[in-house]
Amino acid sequence: MDIKVKHLTERFEALKQKRQKWEGVWAEIDQFVCPQSLLKGGKQIFDSTPIWCREQLASGLQMLLVNPSYPWFSLEAKTEVKDQASGIRMAHLDPELDDPQLKLWRDGVEKGISSVFSNPFNNFYNQAHVFFLTLVAYGTAVFYVEESQGLPDLMSFRSLPLRECYFEGNQFGQVNTMYRFFHLSAQNAARQWGKDPVFQKMLIENRQDEELKILHVVRENPANKTFPFESLHIDFDNTRLIEEKGYDYFPFLVTRWMVEDADGYGSAPGGHVMPDIKLLNTLRQDHAKIMKKALDPPLLVPEHGYHLPLSITPGSINFYRNGIADPIRPVTPMEDVQISFEEMAQCRDAILKAFYIDIFRMGKESKEMTAAEVQMRSEEQMRLMGAIVGRIESEFLNPLILAVYQILGKYQRLPKWEGNTPSLDIRYISPLARSQKSAAYNSTEAILSFLQRSGLANVYPDIYDNINPDNLIKLFAELKGVPADILNSEEEKNQIRQKRKFEMEQMQQLQGGMR
């Protein structure tokens, strides 16, 4: 047995044992939040509020973060310049103002990455929806970026089932090691590793449908400068190495909703309000029993005088002996048995708030408010998700875009740049990302409104010299998501101003000559 394989399988068993405490939490989520994930059916569900909330939150996050209908990220290219005094090389803050070639290169890179996400063969947006469904339900989701020259745009995307993944992080809390344990048929294994003699033998023996246990391990490999991460596929039943290769990037994007434990697994909204979910389901079950008894109550039948069996279907006929005075009558329902509808409403309200449903229902339930007021309140609600948005950006979107950029660059699918490749900064322009910056918009707008209302601008016109109008309009355009093509570039703006200045000088000269 290979010593490395033995060590990895033993480490996998340790991680599997360590994750046992989460199995009970996920089992409850399967019962009440994701019952469709149970193959044989779980506990009977009497209230679908958490199921509906999960779907609403996942769809809302995708719509507000990675909506395929409009751009949700932009790139800023920076080049390094050498400081003359210190000799330190630093990134130029805004080189695109002076370098149109750099801006053109940046636009090409941005379009190349966006085309990868929009390509239907890559299935990114479909898998992103599954990713968000997993994240909001279990608190942890794993997105897999696979690289292959035989795939469209050289890569494919897939949201992996959480129960297949066992991971651990470094001292900074960043996940850098993944153990993925999954089942694969012998036929598919032979397709993926065609030269493996074991899988070929199984096909010859007509065992192509037999399932194999595969352990895929990806971890840091500091000794290999070519591939920073090593990848090993292990035949778990036979404890043997199938394939060993490397990655330029970490292909498993592990994202957590909220991390409170040192083991790295996240907690989810459903888990936070699980007591309310259970209580609501119990109350709805009790209410269903009472309603059923009220609609179809048990009957009091005299011991003698009626021919059995009785029929209680509509229009049925029951025979009895002549002279029997006691009729069949229902049991009087217990009048003191009541279900607290107020308590059910409280449980349902707690579940809706835990899943941030208020954000998506704001416009529908506030018809008496103006559009501006609805937008302001919506942005305030979105800002409550600031911590969650920041974690999704840092653990999912940032490494995703950088991985796509790295793969496209590796196979020369990006615009060429002479010299050292500029560094890129990622900026998110989705509605949910912009809402986190809306405070800057509101405070700036408040200052301008104050100057107009107070009349200070009439008394001291020079007070506007404190405000840079060009930076002001850029800020407003960025925070409100105005398309970049609408704004003129620095070069175009300067040309317009020079032309206007020249025309004014010509007009003044003409007026002076006429005098």
BAZA-800798 format. One record per atom (N, C-alpha, C): residue in three letters; z, y, x. Coordinates in steps of 0.2 Angstrom, whole numbers, plus 5000, padded with zeros to 4 digits. Atoms other than C-alpha are relative to their C-alpha. Layout:
N
AlaZYX...
END
This chain:
515
Met500049945004Met500050005000Met500050065004Asp500049944997Asp499650175006Asp500650045000Ile499449965000Ile501150275011Ile500050064996Lys500149945004Lys500450435004Lys500049994992Val500150015007Val500050354987Val500749974998Lys499350025002Lys501850274987Lys500450064999His499649945000His502650434990His499850044994Leu500249965006Leu501650524976Leu500249974994Thr499850035006Thr501950394963Thr500850004999Glu499250005001Glu503850394967Glu500250084998Arg499849935002Arg503850584966Arg499850024992Phe500249995007Phe502850574949Phe500649974995Glu499550035004Glu504250454942Glu500650055000Ala499449954999Ala505550584948Ala499950064995Leu500249955004Leu504650724939Leu500049984992Lys500050035007Lys504450614923Lys500750004998Gln499350005002Gln506350584923Gln500350074999Lys499849935001Lys506650764925Lys499850044994Arg500249975006Arg505650814910Arg500249974994Gln499750045006Gln506550694898Gln500350054995Lys499749965005Lys507550834891Lys499650044995Trp500449965005Trp506050924884Trp499649964995Glu500450045005Glu505350774875Glu500350004993Gly499749995007Gly506650794861Gly499850064997Val500249945003Val506250974859Val499250004998Trp500750015003Trp504350934858Trp499949964994Ala500050055006Ala504650794846Ala500250044994Glu499949965006Glu505450914834Glu499450054998Ile500649965001Ile503951034836Ile499549964997Asp500550045003Asp502850894833Asp500149994992Gln499850015007Gln503750864816Gln499950054996Phe500049945005Phe503851034809Phe499550055002Val500549954998Val502551144819Val499349975001Cys500750044999Cys501151024824Cys500049934997Pro500050075003Pro501250874812Pro499449975001Gln500650035000Gln499450854814Gln499949965007Ser500050034994Ser499750794832Ser500349935000Leu499750065001Leu500750644826Leu499549954998Leu500550055002Leu499550494825Leu500249964994Lys499750045006Lys500650394813Lys500350044995Gly499749965005Gly501350534804Gly500750005001Gly499349994998Gly503050604806Gly500450014993Lys499649985006Lys504350674794Lys499650044995Gln500449975005Gln503750734778Gln500150085000Ile500049934999Ile503350924778Ile500050034993Phe500049975007Phe503851024762Phe499950085001Asp500149935000Asp503551194769Asp499550015006Ser500550004995Ser501951244779Ser500150075004Thr500049944997Thr502551414785Thr500050005008Pro500150004992Pro502851374804Pro499349975002Ile500750034998Ile501151274804Ile499550064999Trp500549945001Trp500251434797Trp500150055005Cys499849944995Cys501251554809Cys499749985006Arg500350024993Arg500651454824Arg499350015000Glu500749985000Glu498851464819Glu499850075000Gln500149935000Gln498951644815Gln500250035007Leu499849974993Leu499851694832Leu499549985005Ala500550024995Ala498651584842Ala499350044999Ser500749965002Ser497051664833Ser500150075002Gly499949934998Gly497851834835Gly500050025007Leu500049984993Leu498151824853Leu499349995003Gln500650004998Gln496451764856Gln499550064998Met500449945002Met495651904846Met500250065003Leu499849944997Leu496752034854Leu500050005008Leu500050014993Leu496651964872Leu499349985003Val500650024997Val495051874875Val499549994994Asn500450005006Asn493951914860Asn499250005003Pro500650014997Pro492151854864Pro499550064997Ser500449955003Ser491451994853Ser499950075004Tyr500049944996Tyr491852134865Tyr500349995007Pro499750014993Pro492252154884Pro500850005000Trp499250005000Trp494152114887Trp500250015007Phe499849994993Phe494152144906Phe499550045004Ser500449964996Ser493452264919Ser500249995007Leu499950014993Leu493352254938Leu500050075004Glu500049944995Glu493752394951Glu499949985007Ala500150024993Ala492952374968Ala500350055005Lys499749964995Lys493852444983Lys499849985007Thr500250014993Thr493352455001Thr500650035005Glu499549974995Glu494552475016Glu499850055005Val500249944995Val494552635026Val500650005005Lys499550004995Lys495452665042Lys500350075000Asp499749935000Asp496752805042Asp500050025007Gln500149974993Gln496452915057Gln500750015004Ala499449994997Ala498252955060Ala500449945002Ser499650064999Ser499052785059Ser499649945003Gly500550054998Gly497552675062Gly500149944995Ile499950055005Ile498052565047Ile499450004995Arg500650005005Arg496652505036Arg500349994993Met499750005006Met497052545018Met499450004995Ala500550005005Ala496052515002Ala499950074997His500249935003His495152674996His500150004992Leu499850005007Leu495852724979Leu499450004995Asp500549995005Asp494252764970Asp499350015004Pro500649994996Pro492752734981Pro499350004996Glu500650005004Glu491552714967Glu499750074998Leu500249935002Leu491552904964Leu499550025005Asp500449974994Asp490652924981Asp499449945002Asp500550054998Asp489652754982Asp499749974994Pro500350035006Pro488452714968Pro499849935002Gln500250074999Gln487952554977Gln500649954999Leu499450045002Leu489752494976Leu500149994993Lys500050005007Lys489752534958Lys499549954997Leu500550055003Leu488152434955Leu500249935002Trp499850074998Trp488852284965Trp500549984995Arg499450015005Arg490452294954Arg499749984993Asp500350025007Asp489452294938Asp499749935000Gly500350074999Gly488452144944Gly500549945000Val499550055000Val489952044948Val500449994993Glu499750005007Glu490752094931Glu499649964995Lys500450045005Lys489252034921Lys499949935002Gly500050074998Gly489151874931Gly500649964998Ile499450045002Ile490951824927Ile500050004992Ser500050005007Ser490751874909Ser499549954997Ser500550055003Ser489151774907Ser500349935000Val499750074999Val490151614913Val500449994993Phe499550015006Phe491451644899Phe499550004993Ser500449995006Ser490051684886Ser499549944999Asn500550055000Asn488951534890Asn500349944995Pro499750045005Pro489251414875Pro500049935003Phe500050074997Phe488951254886Phe500750005004Asn499350004997Asn490551304896Asn500649994996Asn499550025005Asn491551294880Asn500650045001Phe499449974998Phe492751424886Phe500450034994Tyr499649975006Tyr493251514870Tyr500249954995Asn499750055004Asn493451354860Asn500649975004Gln499550034996Gln494551284874Gln500650055000Ala499549955000Ala495451454875Ala500450004993His499650015007His495951434856His500549945001Val499650064999Val496651264860Val500650025005Phe499549984995Phe497551334875Phe500650054996Phe499549965003Phe498451474864Phe500449964994Leu499650045005Leu498851344850Leu500649965004Thr499550044997Thr499751244863Thr500650045003Leu499549954997Leu500651394871Leu500550024995Val499549975005Val501351464855Val500449954997Ala499650055003Ala501951294849Ala500549975005Tyr499650044995Tyr502651214865Tyr500350055005Gly499849964995Gly502951364876Gly499749995007Thr500350014994Thr501951294890Thr499349974999Ala500750025001Ala500051274891Ala499749995007Val500450014994Val498851204905Val499350014999Phe500849995000Phe497051264907Phe499749985006Tyr500350044994Tyr495951164919Tyr499350035001Val500649974998Val494551244928Val499749955005Glu500450054996Glu493351104935Glu499450035003Glu500649974997Glu492051144948Glu499549945002Ser500550064998Ser490451034950Ser499350044999Gln500749985000Gln488651074954Gln499649984994Gly500450025006Gly488050974939Gly500250034994Leu499849975007Leu488951084926Leu499750064999Pro500349945001Pro488251234918Pro500550065003Asp499649944996Asp488751394929Asp500549975005Leu499650034994Leu489551264941Leu500749984998Met499350015002Met491151244931Met500049994992Ser499850025007Ser491951184915Ser500750024999Phe499349985001Phe493551234906Phe500249954995Arg499750055005Arg494751124896Arg500850025000Ser499350005001Ser496451144889Ser500349935000Leu499850074999Leu497450994894Leu500649994995Pro499450025004Pro498750904883Pro500650015004Leu499449994996Leu500450954889Leu500349945002Arg499650064998Arg501150784889Arg499749965006Glu500450034994Glu499850734903Glu500350035006Cys499949964995Cys500550864914Cys500750015003Tyr499349994997Tyr502050864926Tyr499950045006Phe500249954995Phe502151014938Phe500750025003Glu499449974997Glu503351094950Glu499750065004Gly500249944997Gly503251264958Gly500450015007Asn499749984993Asn503751354975Asn500650044999Gln499449965000Gln505151464979Gln500050064996Phe500149945004Phe504351604970Phe499949994993Gly500150025007Gly504251514953Gly499249994999Gln500750015001Gln502351494955Gln499849935000Val500250075000Val501651324950Val499449995005Asn500550014995Asn500751254965Asn499949925001Thr500150075000Thr500851064962Thr500049974993Met500250035007Met500150964947Met500049935001Tyr500150075001Tyr500350784943Tyr499849994993Arg500250015007Arg499250744928Arg499949924999Phe500050075001Phe499450564921Phe499649994993Phe500450015006Phe498050514909Phe499749935000His500350065001His497150364902His499250015000Leu500849995000Leu495250334905Leu499749935000Ser500350065001Ser494150194900Ser499649985006Ala500450024994Ala493350084913Ala499350035001Gln500749975000Gln491650144908Gln500050075002Asn500049934998Asn492050324910Asn500350015008Ala499850004993Ala492950284927Ala499549985004Ala500550024996Ala491450204933Ala499550055000Arg500549945000Arg490350354928Arg500350055005Gln499749944995Gln491550474938Gln500049975007Trp499950034993Trp491850354953Trp499549945000Gly500550065000Gly490250254953Gly500049955006Lys500050044994Lys490450184970Lys500749955001Asp499350035000Asp492250114966Asp499849924998Pro500150075002Pro492149914967Pro500449984994Val499650035006Val493549884955Val499750024993Phe500349985006Phe492749984941Phe499349974999Gln500650045001Gln491049904944Gln500149934998Lys499850075002Lys491849734943Lys500250004993Met499850005007Met492649784926Met499450004996Leu500650005005Leu490949824919Leu499649945000Ile500450065000Ile490149664925Ile500449954996Glu499650045004Glu491649574917Glu500050024992Asn500049985006Asn491249664901Asn500750034997Arg499349975002Arg492949754901Arg499950085000Gln500249934999Gln492149934900Gln500550044995Asp499649965005Asp493349984885Asp500749995002Glu499350014998Glu494949934894Glu500250075003Glu499749944998Glu496050084897Glu500350005007Leu499749994993Leu496550134915Leu500550065000Lys499549954999Lys498050234920Lys499850045006Ile500249964994Ile497550374932Ile500550065001Leu499649954998Leu498650494941Leu499650055005His500349954996His497850654947His500550055003Val499549954997Val498850754960Val499650055004Val500249944997Val498450924966Val500550045003Arg499549964996Arg499551014979Arg499850035006Glu500249964994Glu499551134993Glu499949965006Asn500250044994Asn498751075009Asn500050055006Pro500149954995Pro499251195023Pro499749985006Ala500350034993Ala498551085037Ala499350014999Asn500849995000Asn496751105030Asn499850074998Lys500249935001Lys496051275032Lys499450004995Thr500650005004Thr494451225023Thr500250004992Phe499750005007Phe495351175007Phe500750014999Pro499249985000Pro497051255004Pro500349954995Phe499750045004Phe497351124990Phe499749935000Glu500350075000Glu497150934991Glu500049974993Ser500050045007Ser496650824976Ser499949935001Leu500050074999Leu497050644975Leu500049974993His500050045006His496550524961His500249935001Ile499650074999Ile497650364960Ile499949964994Asp500050055005Asp497350204951Asp500849984999Phe499350015001Phe499150194944Phe500249935000Asp499850075001Asp499250014939Asp499949965007Asn500150034994Asn498549954956Asn500350045006Thr499749964995Thr499450094966Thr499550005006Arg500549994995Arg497850134976Arg499650064999Leu500449945000Leu496850284981Leu499349994998Ile500750005003Ile495250314971Ile499650055004Glu500449954997Glu494650474978Glu500550065003Glu499749954996Glu495250614990Glu499550065001Lys500549954999Lys494450784990Lys500550075000Gly499649944999Gly495050974991Gly499750054995Tyr500249945004Tyr494951134981Tyr500250065004Asp499949934997Asp494751314986Asp500550044997Tyr499649975005Tyr495851364972Tyr500549954996Phe499650045004Phe497251294961Phe499749994993Pro500450005006Pro496251224946Pro500450004994Phe499650015006Phe497751204934Phe500450074999Leu499749935002Leu498251374926Leu500649994995Val499450015004Val500051344920Val500350064997Thr499749945003Thr500651474908Thr500649994995Arg499450015004Arg502351494900Arg500150064995Trp499849945004Trp502851594885Trp500650035002Met499349984997Met504651614891Met500349955004Val499750054995Val505451534906Val500850025000Glu499349994999Glu507351514905Glu500349955004Asp499750054997Asp507551354914Asp499749995007Ala500350014993Ala507351314933Ala499549955001Asp500550054999Asp506251174930Asp499350024999Gly500649975001Gly504851284925Gly499650004994Tyr500350015007Tyr504451234907Tyr500250064996Gly499949945005Gly504351374894Gly500249984993Ser499850005007Ser505151394877Ser499550044996Ala500449975004Ala504151444862Ala500350034994Pro499749975006Pro504351544846Pro500349954995Gly499850055004Gly504451384836Gly500749975002Gly499350034998Gly505951314846Gly500550054999His499549955001His506851484845His500350004993Val499850005007Val506951474826Val500049934997Met500050075003Met507051284824Met500549994995Pro499550015006Pro508651294814Pro499750034993Asp500349975007Asp507751404801Asp499549964998Ile500650045002Ile506251294801Ile500349944996Lys499750065003Lys507351144797Lys500350014994Leu499749985007Leu508351234784Leu499550014995Leu500549995005Leu506851294775Leu499749944998Asn500350065002Asn506051124775Asn500549964995Thr499550035004Thr507651054768Thr500150034993Leu499949975006Leu507851184755Leu499449994995Arg500650015004Arg506051164749Arg500049934998Gln499950075003Gln506350974748Gln500450004994Asp499550015006Asp507850994737Asp499750044994His500349965006His506851124726His499549954997Ala500550055002Ala505450994725Ala500349954995Lys499650055004Lys506750864719Lys500250024993Ile499849975006Ile507450974706Ile499450014995Met500649995005Met505751024699Met499749944998Lys500250075003Lys505250844698Lys500449974995Lys499650035005Lys506750794689Lys500050044993Ala500049965006Ala506550944677Ala499349994996Leu500650015003Leu504750904674Leu499949924997Asp500150075002Asp504950714673Asp500849975000Pro499350024999Pro506850684669Pro500149934998Pro499850075002Pro507750514668Pro500150004993Leu499950015008Leu507850444650Leu500649964999Leu499450045003Leu509350384640Leu499749964994Val500350055005Val508750224630Val500549964998Pro499550055003Pro509850124618Pro499949935003Glu500050074997Glu510249954625Glu499649954995His500350055005His509549864609His499650044995Gly500449975005Gly508149904597Gly499350025002Tyr500749984998Tyr506649954608Tyr499749945004His500450054996His505249844615His499950025007Leu500249984993Leu505149844634Leu499449975002Pro499849944996Pro504349904645Pro499850064996Leu500249945003Leu504350084639Leu499450035003Ser500549964997Ser502850194641Ser500150074999Ile499949935001Ile503050374645Ile499450055002Thr500649974999Thr501250424648Thr499950044994Pro500249965006Pro500550564636Pro499649964995Gly500350045006Gly500050494619Gly500249935000Ser499850075000Ser500850324622Ser500449994994Ile499750025006Ile501650224608Ile500649955002Asn499550054999Asn503350134609Asn500349974994Phe499850035006Phe503950014596Phe500849995000Tyr499350015000Tyr505749994590Tyr500149974993Arg499850045006Arg506649894576Arg500150064994Asn499849965005Asn506849974559Asn500750004999Gly499349985001Gly508550054556Gly500350025006Ile499749984994Ile508850104574Ile500050084999Ala499949935001Ala509550274573Ala500050045007Asp500049974993Asp509750314592Asp499350015003Pro500749994997Pro508150394599Pro500150005007Ile500149994992Ile507550404617Ile500150075001Arg499949934998Arg508150564625Arg500150015007Pro500049994993Pro508050644642Pro500850015002Val499349984997Val509650664653Val500050075001Thr500049934999Thr510150844652Thr500150025007Pro500049984993Pro509850924669Pro500650045001Met499449964998Met511350994679Met499850075001Glu500149935000Glu511351174675Glu500350045006Asp499749974994Asp512451214690Asp499749995007Val500450014994Val511251144703Val499450055001Gln500549954999Gln510251294710Gln499850005008Ile500250004994Ile509251324725Ile500050085002Ser500049934998Ser509551494735Ser499350025002Phe500649974998Phe507851574735Phe500150065005Glu499849954995Glu508651714744Glu500149975007Glu499950044994Glu509151594758Glu499349985003Met500750024998Met507351524759Met499650065002Ala500449944998Ala506651704760Ala500350025007Gln499749984993Gln507851744775Gln499749955005Cys500350054995Cys507251584784Cys499350015001Arg500749984999Arg505451624781Arg499950065004Asp500149934996Asp505651804787Asp500249995007Ala499950014993Ala506451744803Ala499549965003Ile500550034997Ile505051624806Ile499450055001Leu500549964999Leu503751754803Leu500150055006Lys499849964994Lys504651874815Lys499949975007Ala500050044994Ala504751744828Ala499349995003Phe500750014998Phe502851714828Phe499650075000Tyr500349944999Tyr502551904828Tyr499450014994Ile500449995005Ile501651894811Ile499950074998Asp500049935002Asp502052074807Asp499550045003Ile500649964997Ile500752134820Ile499449994996Phe500650015003Phe499352054811Phe500050014992Arg500049985007Arg499952094793Arg500150074999Met499949935001Met500252274796Met499550044996Gly500549965003Gly498652344790Gly499949984993Lys500150025007Lys498652234774Lys500650024996Glu499449995004Glu500452274768Glu500250075000Ser499849934999Ser500452464772Ser499450044997Lys500649975003Lys499052524760Lys500250084999Glu499849935002Glu500052684756Glu500050045007Met500049964994Met500052734775Met499350025002Thr500649984997Thr498652834783Thr499749955006Ala500350044995Ala497452744795Ala500450015007Ala499749984994Ala498252844810Ala500749975000Glu499350035001Glu500052784804Glu500049935001Val500150084999Val499452604803Val499949985007Gln500150014993Gln498752614820Gln500650015005Met499449984996Met500252694828Met500649944999Arg499550055001Arg501452564820Arg499749935003Ser500350064997Ser500252424825Ser500150005008Glu499949994993Glu500352484843Glu500749995002Glu499350014999Glu502252494842Glu500249935000Gln499950075001Gln502252314836Gln499849965006Met500450044994Met501052254850Met500450015006Arg499649994994Arg502152334863Arg500649965001Leu499550055000Leu503552214858Leu499849945004Met500350064996Met502452084866Met499850015007Gly500249984993Gly502352174883Gly500249945005Ala499850054995Ala503352034892Ala499549945000Ile500450065002Ile502251894884Ile499350025003Val500649984998Val500651994888Val499950005007Gly500049994993Gly501152024906Gly500049935003Arg499950074997Arg501551834909Arg499349974999Ile500750035001Ile499851784901Ile499550025005Glu500449974995Glu498951904912Glu500149975007Ser499950024993Ser499751854928Ser499949925001Glu500050074999Glu499851664925Glu499349964997Phe500650035003Phe498251634915Phe499350045002Leu500649965000Leu496951774915Leu499850025007Asn500149984993Asn497151834933Asn499749945004Pro500350064996Pro496951664942Pro499449974997Leu500750025003Leu495551624929Leu499450045003Ile500649964997Ile494451764934Ile499950005007Leu500150004993Leu494851754952Leu499749935002Ala500350064999Ala494351564951Ala499350004999Val500749995001Val492751604943Val499650045005Tyr500349964995Tyr492351734955Tyr499949975007Gln500050044993Gln492751624970Gln499549944999Ile500550055001Ile491651484963Ile499350035000Leu500749974999Leu490151594960Leu499850035006Gly500149984993Gly490351674977Gly499849945005Lys500150054996Lys490451504985Lys499349974999Tyr500750025000Tyr488751454978Tyr499550054999Gln500549944999Gln487951624980Gln499750024993Arg500249985006Arg487851664962Arg500250084998Leu499849935001Leu488451844964Leu499550055004Pro500449954996Pro487552004970Pro500250015007Lys499850004993Lys487452014988Lys500250075002Trp499749944997Trp488452144998Trp500050005008Glu500150004993Glu488052195016Glu500750025003Gly499349994997Gly489652185027Gly500549964997Asn499450035003Asn491352145022Asn500050014992Thr500050005008Thr491452095003Thr500650054998Pro499449955003Pro492552234994Pro500549964996Ser499550035004Ser494152184986Ser499950024993Leu500149985007Leu494252184967Leu500750004997Asp499449995005Asp495652244955Asp499749984993Ile500250015006Ile495652174938Ile500450044995Arg499749965005Arg495952284923Arg499849974993Tyr500150035007Tyr496152224905Tyr499950064995Ile500149955005Ile495452324891Ile500049974993Ser500050035007Ser495752214876Ser500550044996Pro499549965004Pro496752294861Pro500749995002Leu499350014998Leu498352204866Leu500250035007Ala499849974993Ala498252264884Ala500050075000Arg500049925001Arg497852444879Arg500650024996Ser499449985004Ser499352444867Ser500650015004Gln499549994995Gln500452424882Gln500050075003Lys500049944996Lys499852584889Lys500050064994Ser500049955005Ser499852684872Ser500550055000Ala499549955000Ala501452774876Ala499750065004Ala500349944996Ala500452874889Ala499650044996Tyr500449965004Tyr499252924876Tyr500450044995Asn499649965005Asn500552974863Asn500450055004Ser499649944997Ser501553074876Ser499550065002Thr500549954998Thr499953164882Thr499850044994Glu500249975006Glu499453194864Glu500550054997Ala499549965002Ala501153264860Ala500150075004Ile500049934996Ile501053394874Ile499550044998Leu500649965003Leu499353454868Leu500250034993Ser499849985007Ser500053464850Ser500550065001Phe499549954999Phe501553564856Phe499750065002Leu500249944998Leu500553684865Leu499650044994Gln500449965005Gln499453724850Gln500550024994Arg499549985006Arg500953724837Arg500450065002Ser499549954998Ser502053834848Ser499750065001Gly500449944999Gly500753964851Gly500150025008Leu500049984993Leu501153964870Leu499450015003Ala500749994997Ala499353944874Ala499750074998Asn500249935002Asn499054114865Asn500350055004Val499649954996Val500354204875Val499949995007Tyr500150024993Tyr500054114891Tyr499449965001Pro500650055000Pro498254054892Pro499949965006Asp500050044994Asp498454004910Asp500449945000Ile499650065000Ile499653864905Ile499549945000Tyr500450065000Tyr498153754903Tyr499749985007Asp500250014993Asp497853764921Asp500449945003Asn499650054998Asn499153634923Asn499749934998Ile500350065002Ile498053504915Ile499349995002Asn500750014997Asn496553424923Asn499649974994Pro500350035006Pro495353404908Pro499549945001Asp500450064998Asp494253274917Asp500449945000Asn499650055000Asn495653164920Asn500349984993Leu499850005007Leu496253194902Leu499649964996Ile500550035004Ile494653134894Ile499949935003Lys500150074997Lys494552984906Lys500649954998Leu499450035003Leu496352934901Leu499949984993Phe500050025007Phe496052944883Phe499449954998Ala500650055001Ala494352854884Ala500349935002Glu499850064998Glu495252714894Glu500549974995Leu499550035005Leu496752694882Leu499749984993Lys500350025006Lys495652694867Lys499449955000Gly500650054999Gly494352574874Gly499350024999Val500749975001Val492852684874Val499649975005Pro500550034995Pro491352594882Pro499950045006Ala500149964994Ala491052644900Ala499350035000Asp500749975000Asp489252684896Asp500050064997Ile500049945004Ile489652824885Ile500250065005Leu499749954995Leu490552924899Leu499450015006Asn500449994995Asn489453004912Asn500349995007Ser499750024994Ser489652954930Ser500250075004Glu499849944996Glu490353084943Glu499350045002Glu500749974998Glu488553114949Glu499750034995Glu500349975006Glu487853144932Glu500450064997Lys499649955002Lys489353254927Lys499950065005Asn500149944995Asn489053364943Asn499350034999Gln500649985001Gln487253374940Gln499950054993Ile500049975006Ile487553434922Ile500350075001Arg499749944999Arg488753564928Arg499650055004Gln500449954995Gln487653634942Gln499450034996Lys500549985004Lys486253644930Lys500250064995Arg499849955005Arg487253744917Arg500250065004Lys499849944996Lys487953854931Lys499450045002Phe500649974998Phe486153884937Phe499750044994Glu500349965006Glu485553934920Glu500450064998Met499649945002Met487054054917Met499850055005Glu500249954995Glu486654134934Glu499350034998Gln500649975001Gln484854154929Gln500050054994Met499949965006Met485354224912Met500350075002Gln499749944998Gln486454354920Gln499650045004Gln500449964996Gln485154404932Gln499550044995Leu500449975004Leu483954434918Leu500350064996Gln499749955004Gln485154534908Gln500150065004Gly499949944996Gly485554644923Gly499350035002Gly500749974999Gly483654674926Gly499850044994Met500249965006Met483454734908Met500450065000Arg499649935000Arg484754864910Arg499750055005
END
